[in-house]
Amino acid sequence: MFNSLMFNIFQHDDELKTIEIIDAYLEAGGDIDAIIKSASPCWCGYTALHFAVAFKRLRVVRYLLERDAACEARNAKGLTVLDVALSPGNLAFGDLYVYDNNDSTAGCTDSSSELEVEETSAKAEISRLVEERCLGTRFYRYLDRMHLGCARGCRDLVDVARINEPVDPRSPVWAGWTPLHIAANFEQSELIGWLLDRGANPWLCDSRNNTPLHLLSIRRRALYEPRLFMLEAEPSTQGFAGLTHFHIACLYSPRSLPIVGDFLRLGHSPDSPASSYSMEYTGLHYAVLRNSPELARLLLDHGADVDARDAYGRTALYLLLQCRGVGGNCDNLLEALLEAGADVGSITCGAGGGGGGRSSIAYVKQGSPLAWSFLSHVQRRRVLGEVASREVDSHYERLAERCRDFDEGGFGRACEQELERLDALGLRRLACERRPNKLARYSLNARLRLAVEEDGGLAEKFPIYGNLVRYKLARGKKRRPLLEEAKRTLTRLYRLSSVGGALPDVCAEEILGHLKDRELRIFARTVACSNNASIVRRTLRRGAASYDGNVDDVHEFFYDRARPSQLFQTIRSAKYFTVIYKSLTRLLCTGTLRRTKTTTMSWIAKNTLSWLQSLAIKVLRSGNVPKHVAIIMDGNRRYANKAGVKKIEGHSQGFNKLAEVLQWCLEFGIPEVTVFAFSIENFKRSQEEVDCLMNLAREKFQKLLDERDKLMEHGICVRVIGNLTLVPPDVLSLMLEAMRTTKDNNKAILNVAFSYTSHDEIACTAKDIVDSVQNGEISVDDIDENLVSKCLYTHKSEDPDLLIRSSGETRFSDFLMWQTSFTYVYFTETLWPEFSAWDLIYAVFYYQRCYSDIVQAKSKYQNNTVLNKRTNEFVEKIHEKRSIELEEKLKDTKSLGSKPVAKRANGIH
């Protein structure tokens, strides 16, 4: 029967019905403190009072207490009724002894009975639990009864004299929270008003600079207490995610429109952006996100900039066209922005903003058809008409300027004549006055058709162009012969050295798009192997990409470009109708490029991060970023075998990847990087491979000296560590010159471990210390862990915080064995030439997860003794002695005129 009773308490929402069932049970002689016998570990050992508290049956709780139910009864897990009451989400513990006087249902008591209940054992049990259980846990640490009572909404525990007293700043969660902060975080709306009426200060900030209002916004709830928006508030106070009170008011529009108006009348700027955490949105951006034309008009009436941009360069109009869906107030919002003079044809952003530099309307039509669909026909005509007129005008000006740049044999004049002819055909009128949804039809095909119909002389001037025109207009079986003829003509033209650049670019673009892979490789060889190098160079200079290199470096510059058939699917611009020079080598397939010569890449690589990778890096930079990263660049030879190229090519690709990784580290804000470039054990490889590696090192360090201006500009200091006496003299000379040139730079440090092993480093250090003890320079008592560290090759650097090894190997390979005692090690399966920015992001992410453990271990075990004057002089003398030995070796080698050959270090450890 008792199991049935428990079931009814759980089942019935009608508490009066439940009370009747319990009353009937007790009249039949049942025990009110009986426990349930259940196989379920959740309910085993529960009494009726346990169940009533767990399922928030307040009236049932009061009734059971009046019938002398035992509060100290424990379930199978040892939890009392009050343990269950104090659990998150359950009944507030104050409800067990603070009754509602307005409740007239069965089981209620008057004020005198409240006083009696407060003196019962339940009150004593509550006090004990608050002190021993809740306040002793990590989550509730440093809280007293008043603060914990605010979390539960209990007013009786609030001391009015301490109403603005914050929590101890040592609390891991609640640091600096006043009772009003706690009430706001736990959404105790009634308690918020009660605290404000008794003088609680709503503008006190916690340790994270959050006011109670910021905590409400973090919970993403509605404004429970509008009185928190007070006119004496500071609207620019920033809290969580960089949101100010003004931005929060905009975010809760339209409910908070009067508050926004109050802020604006007080002189707050409507264009003030949020922080980078909130994408630097202005109030107008929030009006778009909230789909509130009322807020937009209010801001515009107070002088808001309609073309203000966020962190990614997006205007409010761009955000509306990109993000908003169908229906609602979108039409009114769009009308408000257009009436305010929004620049619908403006270029919104670069590669980081998602628009790729397209205009607002171009992005909507090509990238987001759903957003385009909500515009009415009249709105489309209005927006498209303005966009078309601007784009066509700027397009003709750009084409005319490019055509005037070159004039060989009347070719440029012919281009100008074509532009004049198109103007006579009324292209502007056709683009602006036709139905907007048919504007896309005026692409290359339509313009070719107009050219044939209006001016047949064009086909006579350029036979291949005429073939292409007829090919585009032909249907069915007639197309193939015309295409074959056009391809043969194109190949013949490129074999002629006298043709220069006199080839219509549109012909090459269209024809190469139909070539198969084999035909494309043949055509590429024909162009690349021709003696007319001026064609290729001039083609690159006139092309879309900027290129200043040699003709031999063409393939590397256009590495991994898309196949032509993929490229030409999106051609919709009239610029392909003009006769201009374009790059053809960028159309080569990837397979051909992988077998070509690799160029010398700069030590300072260009930023190749995508917008998503940049965003991930910015997020991680808000945490603990390692100050020193060590990298074991492993996997170059396996990459070469995998790609089917020579081993030296794999090592060259590995250097190119190093340049990229160094740039990513600069983006992360990592000030020091140490890379394992060449081990002493590598001298045991074949003489041919060692010589190739030395030649590569010679080439790269010479490149570094050639780019010394870039290194000085970025403030990069280069250090080479290792047993450099084993290095060929000419390579050693370049290394020493690089270190001397960059020694005063201090913005970033690159340590190159060359001819290095940790065994050799420690052995050399031990030898120097033993010699110094025998010479009386130091005593045995001076030798400790800190002295050994200062005598290592890495004495100028702090120990690495993060060690990364590529290629899937899980060993240190004798690299920085002494320095990595407290270093987080990250192994990745990726081969080094295939190492990506995501691999570095993952490594930093996992480092941050273990950061607290690393700091704790360092504080507990690391030796931080300070060297005395004698040992400091000894350390300086040791390193000065090593530098002198290297200089003397270099002078001796030059005087002998010996040929630079790498020493083989057999048996060196």
LINPE-V117266 format. One record per backbone hydrogen bond with DSSP energy under -0.5 kcal/mol. CO is the residue of the C=O (numbers start at 0). NH is the residue of the N-H. E is the energy in kcal/mol with one decimal. If there is no record, write none. Layout:
co:CO nh:NH e:E
co:CO nh:NH e:E
This chain:
co:0 nh:4 e:-2.1
co:1 nh:5 e:-2.4
co:2 nh:6 e:-2.1
co:3 nh:7 e:-2.0
co:4 nh:8 e:-2.1
co:5 nh:9 e:-2.0
co:6 nh:10 e:-2.5
co:7 nh:11 e:-2.6
co:10 nh:12 e:-0.5
co:12 nh:14 e:-1.0
co:13 nh:17 e:-1.7
co:14 nh:18 e:-2.6
co:15 nh:19 e:-2.0
co:16 nh:20 e:-1.9
co:17 nh:21 e:-2.4
co:18 nh:22 e:-2.7
co:19 nh:23 e:-2.3
co:20 nh:24 e:-2.0
co:21 nh:25 e:-2.5
co:22 nh:26 e:-2.3
co:23 nh:27 e:-1.2
co:24 nh:29 e:-2.0
co:25 nh:28 e:-1.9
co:29 nh:31 e:-0.6
co:30 nh:33 e:-1.4
co:31 nh:47 e:-0.6
co:35 nh:37 e:-0.8
co:35 nh:44 e:-2.0
co:39 nh:42 e:-0.5
co:39 nh:43 e:-1.3
co:42 nh:45 e:-2.1
co:43 nh:75 e:-2.1
co:45 nh:35 e:-2.1
co:46 nh:50 e:-2.1
co:47 nh:51 e:-2.4
co:48 nh:52 e:-2.2
co:49 nh:53 e:-2.7
co:50 nh:54 e:-2.2
co:51 nh:56 e:-2.9
co:52 nh:55 e:-1.4
co:52 nh:90 e:-0.8
co:55 nh:57 e:-1.2
co:56 nh:60 e:-2.2
co:57 nh:61 e:-2.3
co:58 nh:62 e:-2.3
co:59 nh:63 e:-2.6
co:60 nh:64 e:-2.3
co:61 nh:65 e:-2.0
co:62 nh:66 e:-1.3
co:63 nh:68 e:-2.1
co:64 nh:67 e:-1.5
co:69 nh:72 e:-0.6
co:70 nh:80 e:-1.1
co:72 nh:80 e:-0.5
co:74 nh:77 e:-1.8
co:78 nh:74 e:-1.9
co:79 nh:83 e:-1.7
co:80 nh:84 e:-1.9
co:81 nh:85 e:-1.9
co:82 nh:86 e:-0.6
co:83 nh:86 e:-0.9
co:86 nh:89 e:-1.8
co:91 nh:94 e:-1.4
co:92 nh:95 e:-1.3
co:93 nh:96 e:-1.5
co:93 nh:97 e:-2.2
co:96 nh:98 e:-0.6
co:98 nh:100 e:-0.7
co:99 nh:102 e:-1.3
co:101 nh:103 e:-0.5
co:104 nh:107 e:-1.4
co:109 nh:113 e:-1.5
co:110 nh:114 e:-1.8
co:111 nh:115 e:-1.6
co:112 nh:116 e:-2.6
co:113 nh:117 e:-2.3
co:114 nh:118 e:-0.8
co:115 nh:118 e:-0.7
co:116 nh:119 e:-1.5
co:119 nh:122 e:-0.7
co:119 nh:123 e:-1.2
co:120 nh:124 e:-2.7
co:121 nh:125 e:-2.5
co:122 nh:126 e:-2.3
co:123 nh:127 e:-2.2
co:124 nh:128 e:-2.4
co:125 nh:129 e:-2.6
co:126 nh:130 e:-2.0
co:127 nh:131 e:-3.0
co:128 nh:132 e:-1.8
co:128 nh:133 e:-2.1
co:129 nh:134 e:-2.2
co:132 nh:136 e:-0.6
co:133 nh:136 e:-1.3
co:137 nh:140 e:-0.7
co:139 nh:142 e:-1.6
co:141 nh:167 e:-0.8
co:143 nh:147 e:-2.1
co:144 nh:148 e:-2.7
co:145 nh:149 e:-1.7
co:146 nh:150 e:-1.5
co:147 nh:151 e:-1.2
co:148 nh:152 e:-0.6
co:148 nh:153 e:-2.9
co:149 nh:152 e:-0.7
co:152 nh:154 e:-0.7
co:154 nh:157 e:-2.1
co:156 nh:158 e:-0.5
co:157 nh:159 e:-0.7
co:158 nh:161 e:-1.5
co:159 nh:162 e:-1.4
co:161 nh:164 e:-1.7
co:162 nh:178 e:-0.5
co:166 nh:175 e:-1.3
co:167 nh:170 e:-2.1
co:170 nh:174 e:-0.7
co:173 nh:176 e:-2.5
co:174 nh:206 e:-1.3
co:176 nh:166 e:-1.4
co:177 nh:181 e:-2.1
co:178 nh:182 e:-2.3
co:179 nh:183 e:-2.1
co:180 nh:184 e:-2.6
co:181 nh:185 e:-2.1
co:182 nh:187 e:-2.8
co:183 nh:186 e:-1.1
co:186 nh:188 e:-1.5
co:187 nh:191 e:-2.0
co:188 nh:192 e:-1.7
co:189 nh:193 e:-2.0
co:190 nh:194 e:-2.7
co:191 nh:195 e:-2.3
co:192 nh:196 e:-2.1
co:193 nh:197 e:-0.8
co:194 nh:197 e:-0.6
co:194 nh:199 e:-2.2
co:195 nh:198 e:-1.5
co:199 nh:201 e:-0.7
co:200 nh:203 e:-0.9
co:205 nh:208 e:-1.9
co:209 nh:205 e:-1.8
co:210 nh:213 e:-0.6
co:210 nh:214 e:-1.5
co:211 nh:215 e:-1.5
co:212 nh:216 e:-1.8
co:213 nh:217 e:-2.2
co:214 nh:218 e:-1.5
co:215 nh:220 e:-1.4
co:216 nh:219 e:-1.0
co:221 nh:223 e:-1.1
co:224 nh:227 e:-2.2
co:225 nh:228 e:-2.0
co:227 nh:229 e:-1.3
co:229 nh:232 e:-2.1
co:232 nh:234 e:-0.8
co:233 nh:236 e:-1.6
co:234 nh:245 e:-2.1
co:236 nh:244 e:-0.6
co:238 nh:241 e:-1.9
co:239 nh:242 e:-1.8
co:241 nh:274 e:-0.8
co:242 nh:238 e:-1.5
co:243 nh:247 e:-2.2
co:244 nh:248 e:-2.1
co:245 nh:249 e:-2.0
co:246 nh:250 e:-2.4
co:247 nh:251 e:-1.6
co:249 nh:252 e:-1.5
co:251 nh:254 e:-1.0
co:251 nh:255 e:-0.8
co:253 nh:256 e:-1.4
co:255 nh:259 e:-2.1
co:256 nh:260 e:-2.6
co:257 nh:261 e:-2.0
co:258 nh:262 e:-2.3
co:259 nh:263 e:-2.5
co:260 nh:264 e:-2.4
co:261 nh:265 e:-1.5
co:262 nh:267 e:-2.1
co:263 nh:266 e:-1.5
co:268 nh:271 e:-1.0
co:269 nh:282 e:-1.0
co:274 nh:277 e:-1.3
co:274 nh:279 e:-2.4
co:275 nh:278 e:-1.5
co:277 nh:280 e:-1.3
co:278 nh:310 e:-2.5
co:280 nh:273 e:-1.9
co:281 nh:285 e:-1.7
co:282 nh:286 e:-1.7
co:283 nh:287 e:-1.5
co:284 nh:288 e:-2.4
co:285 nh:289 e:-2.5
co:286 nh:291 e:-2.8
co:287 nh:290 e:-0.9
co:290 nh:292 e:-0.6
co:291 nh:295 e:-1.8
co:292 nh:296 e:-2.6
co:293 nh:297 e:-2.2
co:294 nh:298 e:-2.5
co:295 nh:299 e:-2.6
co:296 nh:300 e:-2.4
co:297 nh:301 e:-0.9
co:298 nh:303 e:-1.9
co:299 nh:302 e:-1.6
co:303 nh:305 e:-0.6
co:304 nh:307 e:-1.4
co:305 nh:315 e:-0.6
co:309 nh:312 e:-1.9
co:313 nh:309 e:-1.3
co:314 nh:318 e:-2.3
co:315 nh:319 e:-2.1
co:316 nh:320 e:-2.5
co:317 nh:321 e:-2.0
co:318 nh:322 e:-2.5
co:318 nh:323 e:-0.5
co:319 nh:323 e:-1.5
co:326 nh:329 e:-1.1
co:328 nh:332 e:-2.7
co:329 nh:333 e:-2.9
co:330 nh:334 e:-2.5
co:331 nh:335 e:-2.2
co:332 nh:336 e:-2.0
co:333 nh:337 e:-2.5
co:334 nh:338 e:-2.5
co:335 nh:339 e:-1.3
co:336 nh:341 e:-1.8
co:337 nh:340 e:-1.5
co:341 nh:343 e:-1.3
co:342 nh:345 e:-1.2
co:343 nh:359 e:-0.6
co:343 nh:360 e:-0.8
co:345 nh:347 e:-0.5
co:345 nh:359 e:-0.6
co:348 nh:356 e:-0.6
co:349 nh:352 e:-1.1
co:349 nh:355 e:-1.0
co:349 nh:356 e:-0.5
co:350 nh:353 e:-0.6
co:354 nh:357 e:-1.3
co:357 nh:347 e:-1.1
co:358 nh:362 e:-2.4
co:359 nh:363 e:-1.8
co:360 nh:364 e:-2.4
co:361 nh:365 e:-2.2
co:362 nh:366 e:-2.7
co:362 nh:367 e:-0.9
co:363 nh:367 e:-0.9
co:367 nh:371 e:-1.6
co:368 nh:372 e:-1.7
co:369 nh:373 e:-0.7
co:370 nh:373 e:-0.6
co:371 nh:374 e:-1.2
co:375 nh:379 e:-2.3
co:376 nh:380 e:-2.1
co:377 nh:381 e:-2.2
co:378 nh:382 e:-2.5
co:379 nh:383 e:-3.2
co:380 nh:384 e:-2.2
co:381 nh:385 e:-1.2
co:382 nh:386 e:-2.2
co:383 nh:387 e:-3.3
co:384 nh:388 e:-2.0
co:385 nh:389 e:-1.9
co:386 nh:390 e:-2.8
co:387 nh:391 e:-2.6
co:388 nh:392 e:-1.9
co:389 nh:393 e:-2.5
co:390 nh:394 e:-2.2
co:391 nh:395 e:-2.3
co:392 nh:396 e:-2.0
co:393 nh:397 e:-2.1
co:394 nh:398 e:-2.4
co:395 nh:399 e:-2.5
co:396 nh:400 e:-1.8
co:397 nh:401 e:-2.1
co:398 nh:402 e:-2.4
co:399 nh:403 e:-1.4
co:400 nh:404 e:-0.5
co:401 nh:404 e:-0.7
co:402 nh:405 e:-0.7
co:406 nh:408 e:-0.6
co:407 nh:410 e:-1.3
co:409 nh:413 e:-1.8
co:410 nh:414 e:-1.6
co:411 nh:415 e:-2.1
co:412 nh:416 e:-2.3
co:413 nh:417 e:-2.0
co:414 nh:418 e:-2.0
co:415 nh:419 e:-2.3
co:416 nh:420 e:-2.5
co:417 nh:421 e:-2.3
co:418 nh:422 e:-2.1
co:419 nh:423 e:-2.1
co:420 nh:424 e:-1.6
co:421 nh:426 e:-1.3
co:422 nh:425 e:-1.3
co:425 nh:429 e:-2.6
co:426 nh:430 e:-2.7
co:427 nh:431 e:-2.2
co:428 nh:432 e:-2.6
co:429 nh:433 e:-1.1
co:434 nh:437 e:-2.1
co:435 nh:438 e:-1.8
co:437 nh:440 e:-1.3
co:438 nh:441 e:-1.6
co:440 nh:442 e:-2.0
co:442 nh:446 e:-2.0
co:443 nh:447 e:-2.4
co:444 nh:448 e:-2.2
co:445 nh:449 e:-2.1
co:446 nh:450 e:-2.1
co:447 nh:451 e:-2.2
co:448 nh:452 e:-2.4
co:449 nh:453 e:-2.6
co:450 nh:454 e:-2.1
co:454 nh:457 e:-1.1
co:455 nh:458 e:-0.7
co:455 nh:459 e:-0.9
co:456 nh:460 e:-2.0
co:457 nh:461 e:-1.7
co:460 nh:462 e:-0.5
co:461 nh:465 e:-2.2
co:462 nh:466 e:-2.4
co:463 nh:467 e:-2.1
co:464 nh:468 e:-2.5
co:465 nh:469 e:-2.6
co:466 nh:470 e:-2.4
co:467 nh:471 e:-2.5
co:468 nh:472 e:-1.6
co:469 nh:473 e:-1.4
co:474 nh:477 e:-1.3
co:475 nh:478 e:-1.4
co:476 nh:480 e:-0.6
co:477 nh:481 e:-0.9
co:478 nh:482 e:-2.1
co:479 nh:483 e:-2.4
co:480 nh:484 e:-2.2
co:481 nh:485 e:-2.2
co:482 nh:486 e:-2.4
co:483 nh:487 e:-2.3
co:484 nh:488 e:-2.2
co:485 nh:489 e:-2.1
co:486 nh:490 e:-2.3
co:487 nh:491 e:-2.2
co:488 nh:492 e:-2.2
co:489 nh:493 e:-1.7
co:490 nh:494 e:-1.1
co:491 nh:495 e:-0.8
co:492 nh:495 e:-0.7
co:495 nh:498 e:-0.6
co:496 nh:499 e:-0.5
co:498 nh:501 e:-2.3
co:500 nh:502 e:-3.0
co:503 nh:506 e:-0.8
co:503 nh:507 e:-1.3
co:504 nh:508 e:-2.6
co:505 nh:509 e:-2.3
co:506 nh:510 e:-2.8
co:507 nh:511 e:-2.4
co:508 nh:512 e:-1.0
co:510 nh:513 e:-2.0
co:511 nh:514 e:-0.9
co:515 nh:519 e:-2.6
co:516 nh:520 e:-2.1
co:517 nh:521 e:-2.0
co:518 nh:522 e:-2.4
co:519 nh:523 e:-2.2
co:520 nh:524 e:-2.3
co:521 nh:525 e:-2.0
co:522 nh:526 e:-1.9
co:523 nh:527 e:-2.9
co:524 nh:528 e:-2.3
co:526 nh:529 e:-0.8
co:530 nh:532 e:-2.1
co:531 nh:534 e:-1.0
co:531 nh:535 e:-0.7
co:532 nh:536 e:-2.4
co:533 nh:537 e:-2.8
co:534 nh:538 e:-2.4
co:535 nh:539 e:-2.5
co:536 nh:540 e:-2.1
co:537 nh:541 e:-1.9
co:538 nh:542 e:-0.8
co:539 nh:542 e:-0.6
co:549 nh:552 e:-1.0
co:550 nh:553 e:-1.4
co:552 nh:556 e:-1.8
co:553 nh:557 e:-1.7
co:555 nh:558 e:-1.4
co:557 nh:560 e:-1.0
co:562 nh:565 e:-1.2
co:562 nh:566 e:-1.7
co:563 nh:567 e:-2.5
co:566 nh:569 e:-0.9
co:567 nh:570 e:-1.0
co:569 nh:571 e:-0.6
co:572 nh:575 e:-1.1
co:573 nh:576 e:-1.7
co:574 nh:577 e:-0.8
co:577 nh:505 e:-0.5
co:577 nh:579 e:-0.9
co:583 nh:586 e:-1.8
co:584 nh:587 e:-1.6
co:586 nh:563 e:-0.5
co:588 nh:592 e:-1.3
co:589 nh:593 e:-1.9
co:591 nh:594 e:-0.9
co:592 nh:595 e:-1.7
co:598 nh:600 e:-0.7
co:602 nh:604 e:-0.8
co:605 nh:607 e:-0.6
co:609 nh:613 e:-2.5
co:610 nh:614 e:-2.0
co:611 nh:615 e:-2.4
co:612 nh:616 e:-2.3
co:613 nh:617 e:-2.3
co:614 nh:618 e:-2.1
co:615 nh:619 e:-2.2
co:616 nh:620 e:-2.2
co:617 nh:621 e:-0.6
co:618 nh:621 e:-1.0
co:619 nh:622 e:-1.8
co:622 nh:624 e:-0.9
co:626 nh:671 e:-0.9
co:627 nh:800 e:-2.5
co:627 nh:801 e:-1.6
co:628 nh:673 e:-2.6
co:629 nh:803 e:-2.9
co:630 nh:632 e:-0.8
co:630 nh:675 e:-2.2
co:631 nh:633 e:-1.6
co:631 nh:805 e:-1.6
co:633 nh:831 e:-1.5
co:634 nh:638 e:-1.9
co:635 nh:639 e:-1.9
co:636 nh:640 e:-2.3
co:637 nh:641 e:-2.2
co:638 nh:642 e:-2.3
co:639 nh:643 e:-1.1
co:639 nh:644 e:-2.3
co:645 nh:649 e:-1.3
co:646 nh:650 e:-2.0
co:647 nh:651 e:-2.2
co:648 nh:652 e:-2.3
co:649 nh:653 e:-1.7
co:650 nh:654 e:-1.8
co:651 nh:655 e:-2.0
co:652 nh:656 e:-2.0
co:653 nh:657 e:-1.9
co:654 nh:658 e:-2.1
co:655 nh:659 e:-1.5
co:656 nh:660 e:-2.7
co:657 nh:661 e:-2.5
co:658 nh:604 e:-0.6
co:658 nh:662 e:-1.5
co:659 nh:663 e:-2.2
co:660 nh:664 e:-2.4
co:661 nh:665 e:-1.8
co:662 nh:666 e:-1.8
co:663 nh:667 e:-1.9
co:664 nh:668 e:-1.2
co:664 nh:669 e:-2.6
co:668 nh:670 e:-0.7
co:670 nh:748 e:-2.6
co:671 nh:628 e:-2.2
co:672 nh:750 e:-3.0
co:673 nh:630 e:-2.9
co:674 nh:676 e:-1.1
co:674 nh:752 e:-3.0
co:675 nh:632 e:-0.6
co:677 nh:754 e:-1.0
co:677 nh:755 e:-1.7
co:678 nh:681 e:-1.1
co:679 nh:682 e:-1.5
co:680 nh:683 e:-1.6
co:681 nh:684 e:-1.6
co:685 nh:689 e:-2.3
co:686 nh:690 e:-2.5
co:687 nh:691 e:-2.1
co:688 nh:692 e:-2.3
co:689 nh:693 e:-2.3
co:690 nh:694 e:-2.5
co:691 nh:695 e:-2.2
co:692 nh:696 e:-2.4
co:693 nh:697 e:-2.7
co:694 nh:698 e:-2.4
co:695 nh:699 e:-2.5
co:696 nh:700 e:-2.5
co:697 nh:701 e:-1.7
co:698 nh:702 e:-2.0
co:699 nh:703 e:-2.0
co:700 nh:704 e:-2.0
co:701 nh:705 e:-2.0
co:702 nh:706 e:-1.3
co:704 nh:707 e:-1.3
co:706 nh:709 e:-0.5
co:706 nh:710 e:-1.9
co:707 nh:711 e:-2.6
co:708 nh:712 e:-2.2
co:709 nh:713 e:-2.3
co:710 nh:714 e:-0.8
co:710 nh:715 e:-2.3
co:714 nh:746 e:-1.3
co:714 nh:747 e:-2.0
co:715 nh:717 e:-0.5
co:716 nh:749 e:-3.1
co:718 nh:720 e:-0.5
co:718 nh:751 e:-3.3
co:720 nh:753 e:-2.3
co:721 nh:723 e:-1.6
co:722 nh:725 e:-1.5
co:723 nh:726 e:-1.2
co:725 nh:902 e:-1.2
co:727 nh:731 e:-2.7
co:728 nh:732 e:-2.7
co:729 nh:733 e:-1.6
co:730 nh:734 e:-2.2
co:731 nh:735 e:-2.7
co:732 nh:736 e:-2.2
co:733 nh:737 e:-2.2
co:734 nh:738 e:-2.3
co:735 nh:739 e:-2.5
co:736 nh:740 e:-2.2
co:737 nh:741 e:-1.7
co:738 nh:742 e:-0.6
co:739 nh:742 e:-0.5
co:741 nh:744 e:-1.4
co:747 nh:716 e:-3.1
co:748 nh:672 e:-2.4
co:748 nh:750 e:-0.5
co:749 nh:718 e:-2.9
co:749 nh:751 e:-0.6
co:750 nh:674 e:-2.6
co:750 nh:752 e:-0.7
co:751 nh:720 e:-2.0
co:751 nh:753 e:-1.0
co:752 nh:676 e:-1.5
co:752 nh:677 e:-2.0
co:754 nh:722 e:-2.8
co:755 nh:679 e:-0.8
co:756 nh:760 e:-2.0
co:757 nh:761 e:-2.6
co:758 nh:762 e:-2.5
co:759 nh:763 e:-2.5
co:760 nh:764 e:-2.0
co:761 nh:765 e:-2.6
co:762 nh:766 e:-2.2
co:763 nh:767 e:-2.1
co:764 nh:768 e:-2.2
co:765 nh:769 e:-2.5
co:766 nh:770 e:-2.4
co:767 nh:771 e:-1.9
co:768 nh:772 e:-2.1
co:769 nh:773 e:-2.4
co:770 nh:774 e:-1.8
co:771 nh:776 e:-2.2
co:771 nh:777 e:-0.9
co:772 nh:775 e:-1.0
co:778 nh:781 e:-1.1
co:779 nh:782 e:-1.3
co:781 nh:783 e:-0.5
co:783 nh:787 e:-2.0
co:784 nh:788 e:-2.0
co:785 nh:789 e:-1.8
co:786 nh:790 e:-1.0
co:787 nh:790 e:-0.7
co:788 nh:791 e:-1.0
co:791 nh:794 e:-1.3
co:793 nh:796 e:-1.7
co:800 nh:823 e:-2.1
co:801 nh:629 e:-3.0
co:802 nh:825 e:-3.2
co:803 nh:631 e:-3.0
co:804 nh:827 e:-2.2
co:805 nh:808 e:-0.7
co:813 nh:757 e:-2.2
co:813 nh:815 e:-0.5
co:815 nh:819 e:-1.0
co:817 nh:820 e:-0.5
co:819 nh:822 e:-1.0
co:823 nh:802 e:-2.8
co:825 nh:804 e:-2.3
co:827 nh:807 e:-2.4
co:829 nh:806 e:-3.6
co:830 nh:833 e:-1.3
co:831 nh:834 e:-1.9
co:835 nh:839 e:-1.3
co:836 nh:840 e:-2.4
co:837 nh:841 e:-2.8
co:838 nh:842 e:-2.1
co:839 nh:843 e:-2.3
co:840 nh:844 e:-2.3
co:841 nh:845 e:-2.6
co:842 nh:846 e:-1.9
co:843 nh:847 e:-2.3
co:844 nh:848 e:-1.5
co:845 nh:849 e:-1.2
co:847 nh:850 e:-0.8
co:849 nh:853 e:-2.0
co:850 nh:854 e:-2.6
co:851 nh:855 e:-2.2
co:852 nh:856 e:-2.3
co:853 nh:857 e:-2.5
co:854 nh:858 e:-2.4
co:855 nh:859 e:-1.3
co:856 nh:860 e:-2.5
co:857 nh:861 e:-2.0
co:861 nh:863 e:-0.6
co:867 nh:871 e:-2.2
co:868 nh:872 e:-2.1
co:869 nh:873 e:-1.9
co:870 nh:874 e:-2.4
co:871 nh:875 e:-2.2
co:872 nh:876 e:-2.1
co:873 nh:877 e:-2.2
co:874 nh:878 e:-1.9
co:875 nh:879 e:-2.0
co:876 nh:880 e:-2.2
co:877 nh:881 e:-1.9
co:878 nh:882 e:-1.9
co:879 nh:883 e:-2.2
co:880 nh:884 e:-2.2
co:881 nh:885 e:-1.7
co:882 nh:886 e:-2.1
co:883 nh:887 e:-2.6
co:884 nh:888 e:-2.2
co:885 nh:889 e:-2.1
co:886 nh:890 e:-2.2
co:887 nh:891 e:-2.6
co:888 nh:892 e:-2.1
co:889 nh:893 e:-1.9
co:890 nh:894 e:-2.3
co:891 nh:895 e:-1.8
co:892 nh:896 e:-1.4
co:892 nh:897 e:-1.3
co:898 nh:900 e:-0.6
co:902 nh:904 e:-0.6
co:903 nh:905 e:-1.2
co:904 nh:907 e:-1.2
